[in-house]
Amino acid sequence: MDDTAVTERPGTTPTEIREKVKYCLYARKSSESEERQALSIESQVKEMLQLAEKEGLEIVEMKRESHSAKETGQRIIFNELLEDIRQEKFNGILTWAPDRLSRNAGDLGAIVDLMDQKLLLEIRTYGQRFTDNPNEKFLLMILGSQAKLENDHRGINVKRGLRTRCEMGLWPTVAPLGYLNQNRMDKKGHVVIDPVRSPIVKQMFEKVAYEMWSGRKVDHWLRFEMNFKTRGNKPLTLSGIYRTLQNSFYYGTFEYPRESGNWYQGKHKPLINQELFEKVQAHLKRDQITRENKEFAFTKLMVCGLCGSGITAEEKYKKLRDGTTAKYVYYGCTRGRDRYCKNKYIREGELIKELLKIVDELNINELGMKMKLQEEVKRFNKFQNAVLGNGEQEANTDDIDLKTYAKYLLREGSVSEKRDLLANLRSRLVYQNMQISLGDMS
C-alpha cells in the first residue's frame, strides 16, 4: 500500500495516527449471487486480517453484514457500528473498499460527520486510507457517490431489461404456480407447463366457475383430498389460491409490474381460456359481495372447541332431481389458529337443534335478557287480544314459558333476533364435532 499518496494533516504522521486508532473490521456482501456473496464476506475478512497483521493495526471488533447498502439507515449492523463509534468503543474502520460502507448519501454523510466530530479518526481500505483531512474526505465522498451512481444505473438497466422481456411476451420473474422456468441461458424468461401441478391448477378454475366453489372449499380440497404442495413443498395458502384465481397469466396475458396498467401478450401456452377465467372472476366478485353483505345468524357467537378459532358459515347449493336448487348453510372452524383443525362442519338445522338443547338446560336468567323476553311476550299478547276482540286485557307473562319463546326465536326468528338472543348469553358457546356446549367467558 502506498502511504505517500495520502496528504497528512500538519504535524501528524501515519505512524502517529495508527498508534492511537483502534479498528473495527467491517465486511459486507457484494452484489453478486447469494453463494458468491457469502464467499465475498469471508474473503474480505481474510484479506483485511492479513493487511492488519502486515501494518500492525489493532482490531478490537469484527462485524459482518449481508444487508444491501442502497437505502439509508436500513442496515442494523452498520447502525451498530456508528453507535459504537459515538460511544468511543473504537475510532477506526477497516474495510475492503469505500463502497462496502455506503452506497447512499445518507450513510456516507453519517460517516463524514463522525470524522468532523473527531470520533472517527481513520478509514482503512485495501489500497487507501482516509482521515479527517479535507482532500481525503472529498475523495471518500466522490467514491461513495460513484457507488450510488452505479446503483442507480444498474436499477435503470434492470428495469429496462425486464420491460424488454415483457414486450417480447416473456415472463420476467419466477413462473406462476402450474408453470416452470426454463433453466437454459438461451431460454431465459421462457416458461413451460408444470406436468405435475398444472392439471390441479386448471381444476381449481373449473370448480370455482362451474361448481361455484368458494376459496375456502378449494383450500380444503387441495389440503385434505389432493395433498397439494407448491414448488417449495408447502401447502398453498388461502391468499395464494385467490392470487392464482385472479391471475390472467393462465389464459395468456399478464400485467407487469402488478397494478401498473402495463399489459402484455405472453408467448407461453395458456392453461385455460379467457371465457373460463372471466366466469371465475364473476363468481369471485359475487362471492365477495355476498360475504360483505351476508350476515349469518350464528357467526361470531361461538368458538371452536378444538383450537379456539372462531366459527364461520358458508352457503352451499345443490341441484335436485326435479331441477330445483336447494340451499344449505354450513358452520365450521375458521382455522385461524390451526390451519389443520379437524373440527367437523354442521348444517344450520342441526346446529339449531343443538342450541335448543342448550336452552332447555339453562336457567332463564342465564339468557341475560329475561326482561326483554317478557316485554316481547306482553307485546304479542296485546296484539293477540286486540285481534281476538278481548279488549285491553293485560297479558300475564307468568302463563308463558319464556324458554318456549326463546326456542321459537331460534327456529323462526329473524337473523337479528337469533343473534340478540345468543349474544346475551352469560356463558360462551363452544362448538366441537357436531355438538354445542357452554364454556367459561374468561
Secondary structure as the mmCIF struct_conf table of DSSP 4:
data_model
#
loop_
_struct_conf.conf_type_id
_struct_conf.id
_struct_conf.beg_label_comp_id
_struct_conf.beg_label_asym_id
_struct_conf.beg_label_seq_id
_struct_conf.end_label_comp_id
_struct_conf.end_label_asym_id
_struct_conf.end_label_seq_id
HELX_RH_3T_P HELX_RH_3T_P1 ASP A 3 ALA A 5
BEND BEND1 VAL A 6 VAL A 6
HELX_LH_PP_P HELX_LH_PP_P1 THR A 7 ARG A 9
TURN_TY1_P TURN_TY1_P1 PRO A 10 GLY A 11
HELX_RH_AL_P HELX_RH_AL_P1 PRO A 14 LYS A 20
STRN STRN1 LYS A 22 ARG A 28
BEND BEND2 SER A 31 GLU A 32
HELX_RH_AL_P HELX_RH_AL_P2 GLU A 34 GLU A 55
TURN_TY1_P TURN_TY1_P2 GLY A 56 GLY A 56
STRN STRN2 GLU A 58 GLU A 65
BEND BEND3 HIS A 67 HIS A 67
BEND BEND4 ALA A 69 GLU A 71
TURN_TY1_P TURN_TY1_P3 THR A 72 GLY A 73
HELX_RH_AL_P HELX_RH_AL_P3 ILE A 76 ARG A 86
TURN_TY1_P TURN_TY1_P4 GLN A 87 GLU A 88
BEND BEND5 LYS A 89 LYS A 89
BEND BEND6 ASN A 91 ASN A 91
STRN STRN3 GLY A 92 LEU A 94
BEND BEND7 TRP A 96 TRP A 96
HELX_RH_AL_P HELX_RH_AL_P4 PRO A 98 LEU A 101
BEND BEND8 ARG A 103 ASN A 104
HELX_RH_AL_P HELX_RH_AL_P5 ALA A 105 ASP A 116
TURN_TY1_P TURN_TY1_P5 GLN A 117 LYS A 118
BEND BEND9 LEU A 119 LEU A 119
STRN STRN4 GLU A 122 ARG A 124
BEND BEND10 TYR A 126 GLY A 127
STRN STRN5 ARG A 129 THR A 131
BEND BEND11 ASP A 132 ASP A 132
HELX_RH_AL_P HELX_RH_AL_P6 PRO A 134 GLU A 167
TURN_TY1_P TURN_TY1_P6 MET A 168 GLY A 169
BEND BEND12 THR A 173 VAL A 174
HELX_LH_PP_P HELX_LH_PP_P2 ALA A 175 PRO A 176
TURN_TY1_P TURN_TY1_P7 LEU A 177 GLY A 178
STRN STRN6 TYR A 179 ASN A 181
BEND BEND13 ARG A 184 ARG A 184
HELX_RH_3T_P HELX_RH_3T_P2 MET A 185 LYS A 187
TURN_TY1_P TURN_TY1_P8 LYS A 188 GLY A 189
STRN STRN7 VAL A 191 ILE A 193
TURN_TY1_P TURN_TY1_P9 PRO A 195 ARG A 197
HELX_RH_AL_P HELX_RH_AL_P7 SER A 198 TYR A 210
BEND BEND14 GLU A 211 GLU A 211
HELX_RH_AL_P HELX_RH_AL_P8 GLY A 215 HIS A 220
HELX_RH_PI_P HELX_RH_PI_P1 TRP A 221 GLU A 225
BEND BEND15 MET A 226 MET A 226
TURN_TY1_P TURN_TY1_P10 ARG A 231 GLY A 232
BEND BEND16 ASN A 233 ASN A 233
HELX_LH_PP_P HELX_LH_PP_P3 PRO A 235 THR A 237
HELX_RH_AL_P HELX_RH_AL_P9 LEU A 238 LEU A 245
TURN_TY1_P TURN_TY1_P11 GLN A 246 GLN A 246
HELX_RH_3T_P HELX_RH_3T_P3 SER A 248 TYR A 251
TURN_TY1_P TURN_TY1_P12 GLY A 252 GLY A 252
STRN STRN8 THR A 253 GLU A 255
BEND BEND17 TYR A 256 PRO A 257
TURN_TY1_P TURN_TY1_P13 ARG A 258 GLU A 259
BEND BEND18 SER A 260 SER A 260
STRN STRN9 TRP A 263 GLN A 265
BEND BEND19 HIS A 268 HIS A 268
HELX_LH_PP_P HELX_LH_PP_P4 LYS A 269 PRO A 270
BEND BEND20 LEU A 271 ILE A 272
HELX_RH_AL_P HELX_RH_AL_P10 GLN A 274 ASN A 293
BEND BEND21 ALA A 297 PHE A 298
TURN_TY1_P TURN_TY1_P14 THR A 299 LYS A 300
BEND BEND22 LEU A 301 LEU A 301
STRN STRN10 MET A 302 CYS A 304
TURN_TY1_P TURN_TY1_P15 GLY A 305 CYS A 307
STRN STRN11 GLY A 310 GLY A 310
STRN STRN12 ILE A 311 LYS A 319
TURN_TY1_P TURN_TY1_P16 ARG A 321 ASP A 322
BEND BEND23 GLY A 323 GLY A 323
STRN STRN13 THR A 325 CYS A 333
BEND BEND24 GLY A 336 ARG A 337
TURN_TY1_P TURN_TY1_P17 ARG A 339 TYR A 340
HELX_LH_PP_P HELX_LH_PP_P5 ASN A 343 TYR A 345
STRN STRN14 ILE A 346 ARG A 347
HELX_RH_AL_P HELX_RH_AL_P11 GLU A 348 GLU A 361
BEND BEND25 LEU A 362 LEU A 362
HELX_RH_3T_P HELX_RH_3T_P4 ILE A 364 LEU A 367
BEND BEND26 GLY A 368 GLY A 368
HELX_RH_AL_P HELX_RH_AL_P12 LYS A 370 LEU A 388
TURN_TY1_P TURN_TY1_P18 GLY A 389 GLY A 389
TURN_TY1_P TURN_TY1_P19 GLY A 391 GLU A 392
HELX_LH_PP_P HELX_LH_PP_P6 GLN A 393 ALA A 395
HELX_RH_3T_P HELX_RH_3T_P5 THR A 397 ASP A 399
BEND BEND27 ILE A 400 ILE A 400
HELX_RH_AL_P HELX_RH_AL_P13 LEU A 402 GLU A 412
BEND BEND28 GLY A 413 GLY A 413
HELX_RH_AL_P HELX_RH_AL_P14 VAL A 415 ALA A 423
TURN_TY1_P TURN_TY1_P20 ASN A 424 ASN A 424
BEND BEND29 ARG A 426 SER A 427
STRN STRN15 ARG A 428 GLN A 432
TURN_TY1_P TURN_TY1_P21 ASN A 433 MET A 434
STRN STRN16 GLN A 435 GLY A 439
#
